[in-house]
Amino acid sequence: MTTAIIFILILGVLIFVHELGHYLIAIRNGIKAEEFGFGFPPRIVGAVKNDETGKYEIIWGSREVKSKNTIFSLNWIPLGGFVNIKGENGSAVKEKDSFVSKSAWVRIKVLAAGVTMNFILAWFLLAIVFAQGAPEAIEDTQKVKDAKVQISQVADGTPAKEMGLSIGDQVTKICASGQECQSITKVEELKNYINKNKGREIILTVVRGTDTLELKGIPRVKFPDDQGALGVGLARTALIQYPWYEAIGRGLEAVFTITILIITTLGSLLAQFLSGTKPAMDVAGPIGIAIMTKQVSALGFTYVLQFAAMLSINLAIINILPFPALDGGRIFFILIEKLKGSPVNHKFENMANSIGMLLLLLLMVVVTFHDFIQFEIVEKIRGIF
């Protein structure tokens, strides 16, 4: 249940911050926000400033209220938030406080504000991570307090996968059957022990969250050059803490690094899709992200913040793509308007956005179905709750 709550909180904060960006830039540029809500409808309760008295009035349920001011609402579905901007669908062209009546530059600023806020949120989260101590890979020769050897990768179809090793596991001890266990503090120690015991059963003692596990497996005698006898990637890590002023800079640098990595990965996936080849990596939907949240939560609060920051950057990049129904698609229509010297037909734009939304929902269904197969979903859902 804890994982489900963390997943909802992360998703809720990412969406809420995104919508907050749209809201702030809209009202700053004289555009009316008809309603700004936390969570999704139906509405539980709302508050709106009375046009005459200037005092806030309480609105219970989904009762409609006509006001020149914004309704602030609390809604039943706690997955982020929303903002209804006047004229966003192309109506109220002649009204000064309408989105569609504003210049192209103002409209682009409003649409891009959500993406910008997601980048800022990621920067803020990563700055906190660096300030309180960020896990970093270090060399075996470095003398650092509380260094540990962790699993950084687990290849499919390998002894490591069969043993049940997971990314993030801390290896503390290793021994062959019938022998005394050896403490592990460096990557080379672990590699050497595994290589000396190829073909023999070994026992790894690993720490996963608050649990200590003993996992058994047999390192392979023959194996691909890029995998090793056990089929794992290893890293020696330690929490490196930075002063707040340096943490801010490192947080910004990390945002740029992660952004480039995600864009490169998306480009690679698209190229593989267009060429008809099977993607070299899997794409996770909401269920897959929920399961990853469970895995990350077991590693600690710092890892949860890093995970949320990466999701925030990912949400920003996806939203700015020039695809109908996304912020990037709406910006694309505005750019076409500037090039042709007149607005794109609103009926055509609304139809394109509707089709785009349907395609996105279809993609969500496909990816979710993939999650069911990829993550053996029935057992995983039991594990989450």
Secondary structure, 3 states (H helix, E strand, C coil): CHHHHHHHHHHHHHHHHHHHHHHHHHHHCCCCEEEEEEEEEEEEEEEEECCCCCCEEEEECCCCCCCCCCEEEEEEEEEEEEEEECCCCCCCCCCCCCHHHCCHHHHHHHHHHHHHHHHHHHHHHHHHHHHHCEEEEECCCCCCCCCEEEEEEECCCCHHHHHCCCCCCEEEEEEECCCCCEECCCHHHHHHHHHHCCCCCEEEEEEECCEEEEEEECCCCCCCCCCCCCCEEEEEEEEECCCHHHHHHHHHHHHHHHHHHHHHHHHHHHHHHHHCCCCCCCCCCHHHHHHHHHHHHCCCHHHHHHHHHHHHHHHHHHHHCCCCCCHHHHHHHHHHHHHHCCCCCHHHHHHHHHHHHHHHHHHHHHHHHHHHHHCCHHHHHHHHC
